[in-house]
Amino acid sequence: MGGNPKYEKAYDLPYPEAVEYPYERMSMAERAAQFSPFRALTGYEDAVEEAARLTDAKIELEDSAADLLNAKMQILQDHIGEQPEIQVTYFVPDQRKAGGRYVTVSGRAERINGYERTLRFADKRAIPMDDILAMDGAVFGASDRSETEWD
């Protein structure tokens, strides 16, 4: 077995148990947990990860793109009773930091609320009109991609 020859006889002896010891023996995992490193900066890794997470800035439309989007909104308003199938790309602000991300959704447009400035889909999703970057769909006729050239 190796080690000090002076103690070779003791290697095979059973571990002595104290008769009056009132507690169960600690498992190896529990014993190891006592010596795990102390984390003085709780949440530090989460903060670093959050700071490293990227967000996009909201794009401000040029006048020509804004005019095209307004024209499409008017066409949609004229055909809203038909609940046309459309695709909308819009900005979703981040809840924790500046910026956000762009999301594209499809669905049947149900209502335009001019007071709340929202576009509502048949599945009850509401999109703020001020956050819309692009709209597309058969209701608008030939697809004009000039408004989405914002890369």
C-alpha positions in Angstrom: 0.0 0.0 0.0 2.9 2.4 0.5 3.3 5.1 3.1 5.1 4.9 6.4 5.9 1.3 7.3 5.5 2.2 11.0 1.7 2.6 10.5 1.1 -0.3 8.0 -0.8 -2.3 10.6 -3.2 0.6 11.1 -4.2 0.9 7.5 -6.6 -2.0 7.5 -8.2 -1.2 10.9 -11.9 -0.1 10.8 -12.5 3.6 11.4 -13.3 4.1 15.1 -16.8 5.3 15.8 -17.6 7.3 18.9 -20.4 5.6 20.8 -21.9 8.7 22.3 -21.6 10.9 19.2 -25.3 12.0 18.7 -25.0 13.1 15.0 -24.8 11.1 11.7 -21.6 11.1 9.8 -21.3 13.9 7.2 -21.3 12.8 3.6 -18.2 13.6 1.4 -20.3 16.2 -0.5 -21.4 17.9 2.7 -17.8 17.9 4.0 -16.5 19.3 0.8 -19.1 22.1 0.8 -17.6 23.4 4.0 -14.4 24.2 2.1 -15.9 25.6 -1.1 -14.7 29.1 -2.0 -16.4 32.0 -0.4 -18.3 34.2 -2.9 -18.0 37.7 -1.6 -19.4 39.2 -4.8 -22.7 37.5 -5.1 -24.3 38.3 -8.5 -21.0 39.6 -10.0 -21.1 37.0 -12.9 -24.8 38.0 -13.6 -23.8 41.7 -13.8 -20.9 41.0 -16.1 -23.1 38.8 -18.4 -25.8 41.5 -18.4 -23.3 44.2 -19.3 -22.0 42.1 -22.2 -25.5 41.4 -23.6 -25.9 43.5 -26.8 -28.9 45.5 -27.7 -29.8 47.4 -30.9 -30.5 51.1 -31.0 -33.9 52.2 -32.3 -33.8 53.4 -35.9 -35.2 56.7 -36.7 -36.9 56.6 -40.1 -36.0 59.0 -42.8 -38.9 61.2 -44.1 -39.4 59.1 -47.3 -39.5 55.8 -45.3 -41.9 57.4 -42.8 -44.1 58.6 -45.6 -44.2 55.2 -47.1 -45.1 53.6 -43.8 -47.9 56.2 -43.2 -49.3 55.4 -46.7 -49.3 51.7 -45.8 -51.0 52.5 -42.5 -53.7 54.3 -44.4 -54.1 51.4 -46.8 -54.4 49.1 -43.8 -56.9 51.4 -42.2 -59.0 51.3 -45.4 -59.0 47.4 -45.4 -59.0 46.7 -41.7 -62.5 45.2 -41.8 -61.1 42.4 -44.0 -58.6 41.5 -41.3 -55.7 41.3 -43.9 -52.7 39.1 -43.2 -49.7 41.4 -42.7 -46.1 41.2 -41.6 -44.8 43.9 -39.2 -41.2 44.6 -38.1 -41.1 46.6 -34.9 -38.8 47.7 -32.1 -39.1 46.0 -28.7 -37.4 48.1 -25.9 -35.1 46.2 -23.5 -36.5 46.1 -20.0 -33.1 46.3 -18.3 -30.9 48.5 -20.4 -30.8 51.1 -23.2 -31.8 49.8 -26.6 -33.7 46.7 -27.6 -34.3 44.5 -30.6 -36.3 44.3 -33.7 -38.9 41.6 -34.1 -40.9 40.6 -37.1 -44.4 39.1 -36.6 -47.2 38.0 -38.9 -50.9 37.9 -38.3 -54.3 39.2 -39.2 -54.6 42.9 -38.5 -57.8 43.6 -36.6 -57.8 47.2 -35.4 -55.9 50.4 -35.6 -56.4 52.5 -32.4 -55.5 56.1 -33.2 -55.9 57.3 -29.7 -53.6 54.7 -28.1 -51.5 54.6 -31.4 -51.5 50.8 -31.5 -52.0 48.2 -34.2 -53.8 45.2 -32.8 -53.8 41.7 -34.4 -56.6 39.2 -34.2 -54.7 37.2 -31.6 -54.8 40.4 -29.3 -51.2 41.3 -29.7 -50.9 45.1 -29.7 -47.9 46.9 -31.4 -47.1 50.5 -30.7 -47.3 52.3 -34.1 -44.3 54.5 -33.1 -42.2 51.4 -32.9 -43.1 50.0 -36.3 -40.2 50.0 -38.8 -41.8 48.1 -41.7 -45.0 46.5 -42.9 -45.6 44.1 -45.7 -48.5 42.0 -47.0 -50.7 41.4 -50.0 -53.0 44.3 -49.0 -50.3 46.7 -49.9 -50.0 45.5 -53.4 -46.5 45.0 -54.9 -44.0 44.5 -52.1 -41.8 47.6 -51.7 -38.6 46.8 -49.8 -37.2 50.3 -49.9 -38.4 51.0 -46.4 -36.5 48.0 -44.9 -33.1 49.0 -46.3 -31.9 50.2 -42.9 -28.9 47.8 -42.4 
